[in-house]
Amino acid sequence: MRNIVFGFLVVFFAFLSCKSDDDDLQKIDQILNIYMKNGAGRDLFHAKKDMTYFTYSMNDVNGVADLAPVSSSLKATADSTLFIEYIAGAKRVGLDTLDPNNKTYHSVITVSMIKRLNATVLDTINEKLEIQYRMTPSVFEVSKVYYNDTLRFTKQPGSSNVVTIVK
């Protein structure tokens, strides 16, 4: 019994003496907000406006199957502007992983949007979203976003990951 108590005390004091240093924590910054607007700046997801996309879906191009849905949600700002919030779910493939202190990964997602042209005709478009991530010992973050192979976002320190696509 004395050995058990002694063992417990050793573990307890070893636990208390462990150094806690916030610098050792890796900051995760991977939430991406995607706004879709027309040339006049109108929200293309708002159902009460003309020529809006009334539904969308996201599919992982690098998924294990042809159909590999990616989770996301449609959120609204205080002024009712709708945007896609993407957190994670698509497979991340290494682009540059040789330097263990600075790695680059990317996910490729097909974004499918359906637009009502009139009461009976629907138009579906499929577009490409590529999200690049940077991983260092101190941070894992969205670093760049390409939409249809055009750079639309580059991470600025301390800023949110907000992309606005003008269609």
C-alpha positions as CSV (number, residue, x, y, z in Angstrom):
1,M,0.0,0.0,0.0
2,R,2.9,2.3,0.9
3,N,4.4,1.8,-2.6
4,I,1.1,2.7,-4.3
5,V,0.8,6.0,-2.3
6,F,4.5,6.8,-3.0
7,G,4.0,6.1,-6.7
8,F,0.9,8.2,-6.8
9,L,2.8,11.1,-5.1
10,V,5.7,10.8,-7.6
11,V,3.3,11.0,-10.5
12,F,1.4,13.8,-8.9
13,F,4.4,16.0,-8.3
14,A,5.9,15.2,-11.7
15,F,2.6,16.4,-13.2
16,L,2.7,19.6,-11.2
17,S,6.3,20.3,-12.2
18,C,5.6,20.0,-15.9
19,K,6.3,23.3,-17.6
20,S,3.4,24.9,-19.4
21,D,4.5,27.3,-22.1
22,D,1.9,28.8,-24.5
23,D,4.6,29.2,-27.1
24,D,4.6,25.4,-27.5
25,L,1.0,25.4,-28.6
26,Q,0.2,25.4,-32.3
27,K,-2.4,28.0,-33.4
28,I,-5.1,26.5,-35.7
29,D,-6.7,29.0,-38.1
30,Q,-8.5,27.1,-40.8
31,I,-12.1,28.5,-40.9
32,L,-12.8,29.9,-44.3
33,N,-15.8,32.2,-45.1
34,I,-16.7,32.4,-48.8
35,Y,-19.0,35.2,-50.1
36,M,-20.5,35.0,-53.6
37,K,-21.6,38.4,-55.0
38,N,-22.5,39.8,-58.4
39,G,-20.7,42.7,-60.0
40,A,-23.0,45.2,-58.2
41,G,-22.0,43.6,-54.9
42,R,-25.3,41.8,-54.3
43,D,-25.3,38.5,-52.3
44,L,-25.8,35.6,-54.7
45,F,-27.1,33.2,-52.0
46,H,-29.9,35.4,-50.7
47,A,-33.1,33.6,-52.0
48,K,-35.2,36.8,-52.2
49,K,-33.0,38.4,-54.8
50,D,-33.1,37.8,-58.5
51,M,-30.6,35.4,-60.1
52,T,-29.4,33.9,-56.9
53,Y,-27.9,30.5,-56.3
54,F,-30.5,28.8,-54.3
55,T,-28.5,25.7,-53.4
56,Y,-24.8,24.6,-53.4
57,S,-22.8,21.6,-52.6
58,M,-19.1,20.9,-52.1
59,N,-17.2,17.7,-53.2
60,D,-13.7,16.7,-52.3
61,V,-11.7,16.2,-55.6
62,N,-9.1,14.1,-53.7
63,G,-11.7,12.1,-51.8
64,V,-11.6,8.3,-51.6
65,A,-14.7,8.0,-53.9
66,D,-16.1,10.0,-56.9
67,L,-18.7,11.4,-54.6
68,A,-17.0,12.7,-51.4
69,P,-19.2,15.4,-50.0
70,V,-17.5,18.1,-47.9
71,S,-19.3,19.6,-44.9
72,S,-20.0,23.3,-44.8
73,S,-22.8,25.6,-43.7
74,L,-24.6,28.6,-45.0
75,K,-24.3,31.4,-42.4
76,A,-25.5,35.0,-42.3
77,T,-23.9,38.2,-41.1
78,A,-25.8,40.8,-39.0
79,D,-27.1,42.4,-42.2
80,S,-28.3,39.0,-43.6
81,T,-25.6,38.6,-46.1
82,L,-25.1,34.9,-46.6
83,F,-21.8,33.1,-46.9
84,I,-20.4,29.6,-46.9
85,E,-18.5,28.6,-43.8
86,Y,-16.0,25.9,-44.5
87,I,-14.0,24.5,-41.6
88,A,-12.5,21.2,-42.7
89,G,-13.4,17.9,-44.3
90,A,-11.6,17.7,-47.6
91,K,-8.4,15.6,-47.8
92,R,-5.2,17.7,-47.5
93,V,-2.5,16.7,-49.9
94,G,1.1,17.7,-49.3
95,L,2.6,20.2,-51.9
96,D,5.8,20.9,-50.1
97,T,6.5,18.8,-47.0
98,L,10.3,18.6,-47.1
99,D,11.0,21.3,-44.5
100,P,9.4,20.0,-41.2
101,N,9.2,23.6,-40.0
102,N,7.3,25.0,-43.0
103,K,5.0,22.6,-44.8
104,T,2.4,23.4,-47.4
105,Y,-0.8,21.3,-48.0
106,H,-3.8,21.9,-50.2
107,S,-7.4,20.7,-50.6
108,V,-9.3,20.8,-53.9
109,I,-13.0,21.1,-53.8
110,T,-15.7,21.2,-56.5
111,V,-18.3,23.8,-55.7
112,S,-21.6,23.1,-57.4
113,M,-24.2,25.8,-57.5
114,I,-27.7,25.7,-58.9
115,K,-29.3,28.9,-60.2
116,R,-33.0,29.2,-61.2
117,L,-33.1,30.9,-64.6
118,N,-36.9,31.0,-64.7
119,A,-39.8,29.0,-63.2
120,T,-38.8,25.8,-64.9
121,V,-35.2,26.0,-66.0
122,L,-32.3,25.5,-63.7
123,D,-28.6,26.1,-64.4
124,T,-25.9,24.1,-62.5
125,I,-22.3,25.3,-62.6
126,N,-19.3,23.5,-61.2
127,E,-16.3,25.5,-60.1
128,K,-13.0,24.7,-58.5
129,L,-11.9,25.9,-55.0
130,E,-8.3,25.2,-53.9
131,I,-7.3,26.0,-50.3
132,Q,-3.7,26.0,-49.4
133,Y,-2.5,25.6,-45.9
134,R,0.7,26.5,-44.2
135,M,1.9,24.4,-41.2
136,T,4.8,25.4,-39.0
137,P,5.5,24.4,-35.4
138,S,3.6,27.5,-34.2
139,V,0.7,27.7,-36.7
140,F,-1.6,25.7,-39.0
141,E,-3.5,28.2,-41.2
142,V,-5.2,28.9,-44.5
143,S,-2.5,30.6,-46.5
144,K,-4.0,31.0,-50.0
145,V,-7.3,30.4,-51.8
146,Y,-7.7,30.0,-55.5
147,Y,-11.1,30.0,-57.2
148,N,-11.1,28.6,-60.7
149,D,-7.3,28.8,-60.7
150,T,-7.3,32.5,-59.9
151,L,-5.7,33.6,-56.6
152,R,-8.5,35.2,-54.5
153,F,-6.9,35.3,-51.0
154,T,-3.5,35.5,-49.4
155,K,-3.3,35.3,-45.6
156,Q,-2.4,38.5,-43.8
157,P,-1.2,38.1,-40.2
158,G,-4.1,38.6,-37.7
159,S,-6.8,38.8,-40.4
160,S,-9.8,36.5,-40.9
161,N,-10.0,34.1,-43.8
162,V,-12.6,35.8,-45.9
163,V,-12.9,35.3,-49.6
164,T,-15.3,37.2,-51.8
165,I,-16.0,35.7,-55.3
166,V,-17.5,38.1,-57.8
167,K,-19.5,36.4,-60.5
